Amino acid sequence: MAVISPSRRLRRTPFSDGVEAAGVKAYTVYNRMLLPTVFRSVVEDYHHLKHAVQIWDVSVERQVELRGPDAARLMQMLTPRDLRGMLPGQCYYVPIVDETGGMLNDPVALKLSEDRWWVSIADSDLLFWIKAMAYGYRLDVLVDEPDVSPLAVQGPLADDLMERVFGGGIRAIKFFRFGWFDFNGQSFAIARSGYSKQGGFEIYVEGTQNGMPIWNALMEAGKDLDVYAGCPNLIERIEGGLLSYGNDMTRDNTPHECGLGRFCSTQTAIGCVGRDALLRVAKDGPTQQIRAISIEGDIPPCDRIWPLMAGTKRVGQVTSAARSPDYDTVVAIGMVKITHWDDGTELTVETSDGLRAAKVHENFWI
């Protein structure tokens, strides 16, 4: 069995000791860090996530900090979402695009103040793009990666667990809002957010030294809640239509193709570098778009693009797929051409283990 050779290029996280003690079985590499992918099994982790509460090491969601008088201006240059009404304490899902309107990342932005922002990124070198923008436009802003590592608490019992460690005020946080909560004499930003549809929080742990004390406190407080170390779950995220940058979308795709048009206020997001390109896309509409796909039969792991076929004609591709125990079918995410993206359209998918019947769905399962 092959293993990953450790080096300084592959960074551990503030929670790696806890993850290893919890019996992690597999990792992937994400932003040059270790991201757990399995603890008991993907299916067991899936059922537990839906019924109890899990603690996820998502330090791989690195923060890019924008700080200085031009921070808000730079933030608006990055995204076609209009940020003028965003207030400190809010989180926004912000597609980040280049000058062609292509997706560079799909992070969550936290507005700490008018002149200080955190951008919680997916897997790409977004830091370098933002630094180049700041330098190229001679903006008065510092762009750097702070020592901040998110720790997610996800599942239907997340509120109960978080209250035990951070107090009753945690329940008052609204979705995609964050507040500041004390732990061991230090204040941490905690948002009601996360990469699952089961509900929960993300703790932005400032300071590597604070990682394991918070991890241990949550584990201890949640023993009777069946707390368990977990990770983003492949099955659950596909059911909920949660996209994975680098898998389901890349720089070749616009936000409109990814079904993210509702986050693009292109007419009013003046300053976004990709605005002109996206105005053309918005006018003409996308020629392909993300859709939910169900697939019949058993499938191998989807570790490559699977062509979607209408007869002998390629009309799209499947990028993520897994068998769902709750829906008793293979659930998948695919990019489908306009001619074949209507609900109920029957297609064929070329898996790495042969042909399978597939069907397009307008909505995802969760």
Secondary structure, DSSP 8 states (H G I E B T S, - for coil): -------TTSB--TTHHHHHHTT--EEEEETTEEEEEESS-HHHHHHHHHHSEEEEE-TTS-EEEEESTTHHHHHHHH-SS--TT--TTBEEE--EE-TTS-EEE--EEEEEETTEEEEE--SS-HHHHHHHHHHHTT-S-EEE--SEEEEEEESTTHHHHHHHHH-GGGGG--BTBEEEEEETTEEEEEEB--SSSS-EEEEEEESGGGHHHHHHHHHHHTGGGTEEEE---HHHHHHTT---BTTTB-TTS-TTTTT-GGG--TTT-TT-TTHHHHHHHHHH--SEEEEEEEE-S------S-EEEEETTEEEEEEEEEEEETTTTEEEEEEEEEGGG-STT-EEEEEETTEEEEEEEESS---
